[in-house]
Amino acid sequence: MLILELSIQGLIQGAIYALIALGLTLVYGLLRILHVAHAALFTLGAYIGVIITNETGSIVLAIVLSMIIIGFLGIGVYRLAYKPLLNKPPLVALIASIGIFIAAEEVYRVILGAYGMSFTNPPLQHQIEFLSGIYLSQARILVLILSIVLIAFLGWLAASTRTGVAWRATVSDAEMAASFGIKIEKVRYINFFVGSALAALAGVMVALLNNLVEPTMGAVPAYKVLAIIVLGGMGSVRGALFASLALGIIESFGTIYIGHLLDRDAIAFTFLILVLMLRPSLFQGSKAKFGVFVRTDSQFRFVRRLAASLCGSSPDAHLRQFE
């Protein structure tokens, strides 16, 4: 029973990591930028969730508004910070992203207070028997359900819609995708909106579970998630998902069995370091299988299939000029 309970708790924590990691993975897969400022959006999403809940009493409204507001702020970060730097070396955008994150922490500290913020009346704290003998708060159940639904939706969006085709085509060859009528900027806006909205949801969920939001709450998750996307295979959505869930489970079990030696974060980083040293490809699999947003050696063949889907006919005539 203890093993089952720890596994469920680990999956809940892993689901939160996954929501953050997927946003980073989307951005890296599309632009090859390590979007460290994502952690600042995660924190601001949590603040917005707490403030709206305290003012209105509705956690549902808080989640929806937080995701929308942070989604558009994510687009703003792209337009103001990243778009002017796309022709620069990737390190330039990384430095800009780190600067945004550090500046945002200080802004939160000055405007919202250095000692954090809590729910006046914490919602969804009633315990429910989730399985026989296992009780979870409504907040934890909500985290699990929302994470499953949104991750499944993201998978469907990427694999079964024209938006997903546009995402993958832009990753494979942006110029050729544009030649077939795909609006590259629109694809990037959608990408940043979805990734940022997921970060906002994760922030509200963490606020619900901890009943505390503070200016620096994005720092440790940011470090963990950066390691997660490396473990998952830079740009691989499925790899990031598996690595996130594994980390959550390791933290859950480690806290019980070796918590007297290491704290939760130390356990997580020890696991991440060991995997990176001993088996860095553990969660990556083959790029063809896991890399929804990973560049592969078959870029040209993928764009040929894209052309067939867009033109409704053989793409040879349209692509011969590129061969």
N, C-alpha and C positions, 0 to 999 in steps of 0.2 A: 504493500500500500504506500509506503514511504517513497519507493522508487517511482511509482506512478505519479504521486503528488509532486515530486521534484521535477519529473519530466514535464508535467503540465506547466509548472511555474517557469521552467526553463524555456518552454515554447512561447510563453507569454512575453518573457524578456527578449527572446530572440526575434519575436514578431516586431517589437519596437525597433530593435536594431535594423531589421529588414526594411521597415518603412523609411528609415533615414538613409540606409545604404542604397536602396533602389533609386532614390533621387540623385545621389552622387553618381551612381552607375549610369543613369540616363545621360547626365551631363558629360561625363567622361567619354562615354561611348559615342556621343555625337560630336563633341568639340575637342576631345583630348585635353580637357582642362580639369585639374583637381580642384573641385569647387568647395574649398574650405569654408567659404562664407555661408555655405549651406547650414552650418551649425548655428550661425547667428539667426537665420530664419527659423530654425527649430526652436530656439529660445524665445524669439518674439512671438511665434505661434502660441507657445505656452502662456506667455503674458496676456496675449489677447484673449485666449480661452478663459483664463481666470477672471480677468476684468469683466468680460461680457457675462459670464456666469454669475458673478457677484452682483452685477447691475440688474440682470433680467431674471435670474433664477433658472434659466434654461441651458442645460449643457449641450443639447442638440443644436440650438441656435449658435452657441459659442463655437462648436466644432465647425459648423458650416461656414460661419463668417470668418473664422480664423483661416480655414483652408482657402477661401476666396481671396482674402486680403493678402495673405502670404504668397499665394500663387501669382498675383499681379506684381507683388514686390520682387518676386523671383525674376519675372520678365524685366522689371526695371534694373535689377542687378546686371542682367545680361546686356541690356542696351547701353547702360552707362559705364559699366566696368569692363565687360568682356568683349563686346563687339568691336570697340576701337583697337583691341589688342590681338585680334585674330591673326593678323599678319606678322605678329611678333613671335619670338621663341616662346614655347609653353611656360618656361620659368617666369616670364614677365607676368603672365596672367595669374600664375600661382602666387607670386608676391603680392599682386593686387588683391587677390582673394584673402590672403592671410591678413593684409592690412584692413580690409573691410571687417573681418571677424573681430580683430582686436579693437578697432574703433567702435564697433557695435556694442561690445561688452562694456566699454566705458560710457557710452551713451545710455545704455540701460541702467548702469550704476548711478549716473547723475540724475536721470529723469525719474526712474522707477524705484530708486532706493537700493542701497548696498546690502540690505539684510533680507531681501526676498519678499515674496508675496504668497499668500495662501487663500484658499477658498473660505469665505465667511461661513458657509454651511456646506461642507464637502458632500457632493452628490454621489450617488451610486455606491454607497459604502455598505449596504445591507448584504449579509452573507447568504448565499444560496448553495444548496447541495448540488454541486455540479455532477459528481458521480457518487456512487455509494460510499459514504464516509469521507468524501472530499468536498470541502466547502471553499468557495471562492466568492470574493466580493463581486457585486454587479459591475464595478469598474473593470476588473480583470477579465470578466466574461466579455464585456464590450470590446476591450482591446483585442481579444482573440478573434471575435466575430468580425469586427471591422477590418482587421489585418487580413484575414482569409478572403473576405469579399473583395477588398481593394487590390490585393495581390493577384487574385484570380482575374479581376477586371483588367488589370494592367497586362497580364499575360494574353488575354483575349484581344485587347486593343493592339498589342504588338504583333500578334500572329494572324489575326483574322479580319483586319480592317484596312482600308486604304491609308489611314493615318499610320498604321504600323508598317505598311509597305513603304510609305514615304520616309519614315524614320530609318528603316534599314537601307533603303536606297541612298539616302543622304550620307549615311555612315560609309557605304561602299564607295561611292563616287559622287560627291556633291555637284560637281559641274555637269556630269552626264545626267544626273537626276534632274537638274534644273533644265537641261535641254529637252526633257520630256514633259515639261510643264509643272513640275513640282516646285512649289513656292518654298524655298529653303528657309527664309526668315520665318514664315508661318510655322514650319516644322520645329524650328528652334524655340519659338514662343510657346508652342504647345508643350514641348519637352520641359522647359523651365517651369511652366505653370504646373504641370503634373508633378514634377519632382519636388517643387517647393510646397505644394499642397500636402504631399505625403509627409514632408518634414513638419509642417504645422500640425497635422494630425498626431504625429508621434509626440510632439511637444505637449499637446493637450493631454494625451494619454499618460505621459510621465507626470504631469501636474496632478492628474487624477489619482495616480497610484501613490505619489509621495506627498501630496498636499503641500507642495512647496515649489516655487519658481524663483530662481535667483539669476543674477547676470551672467555667472560663469557656468551655468548648468550645461551648456553645449560643449564645453572643452573636452571632457573625458569621453563622451560619446563620439565626438569628432575624431579623436585619436583611434578609438576602437574601430570605427566605421572605415577610416582610411585603410587600416590593416585588413579589414574584412573584404574590401573591394579588390585589394591585392591578392588575397587568398582565393577569392572567387574567380580571378582572371579578369584583369582590368577591362571593364566594359561588359562583362557577362552578367546578365540579370539573374539567371538561374544559379550561377556560381555564388553570387553575392547572397542570394536567398538561403542557400544551403549553409554557407559559412556563418551567416547571422544566426540561424537556428541552432547550429552546433555550438556557437559561442554562448548563447543563452543557456543551453543545457549544461555546458561545462561550468558556467558560473553557478548555476543552481546546485549542482551536485558538489562542486568544490567548496561552496560556502558551508555546507554541512560537514563534509568529511575532512577538509583541511583548513577550515576557516580559522582554527586556532593558530595556524602558522602564517597564513596570508589573508589579507582582506579581499573583498570581492573583485576590485579592480586589478589587484596584483595577480589574482588567479587568472583573470581574463587575459592580461598582457603576457603572462607566462605561457599560457596556451598558444596565443598568437605567435609569440617568438619561437616556440618550439616547432610549430607547424611550418613557419617560414624557413627555419633552419633545416629541418629534417625531411619535410614532405610538402614543399610549396605548391605542388600541383594537386593536392588532395581533393580540393573542391572544384577543380576546374574542368575535369573531363576533357573531352575533345571540343575544340572550338566550334566544330560543325554542329555538335549536339547542344552545347550550352550557350554559345555566344550569340544571343539575340542581337546585341549591339556590338559585336566584336568583328573587326575587319578580318577577312579570311583570304586564302589564296584564290578563291573562286569568285572574286569581285566581279569580273567581267561577265561570267556566266549568270550571276545573280541579276545584273542590270539587263541582260538579255531577257530574262524571265519577266522582269519589271516591264520592259518594253512590250512584251507580248500581252501582259495584263492591261496595259494602258491603251495600246493600239488595237487590241482585239484581233491581231494577225501576227504573222511571222515578223520578228523584229529585224531580220537580216538586212533588209533594205535600209532601215533607219540607222543601223549601227555600223554598216560597212565603212562609212566615212571615218570611223574611229579606229578601225583595225589597221 
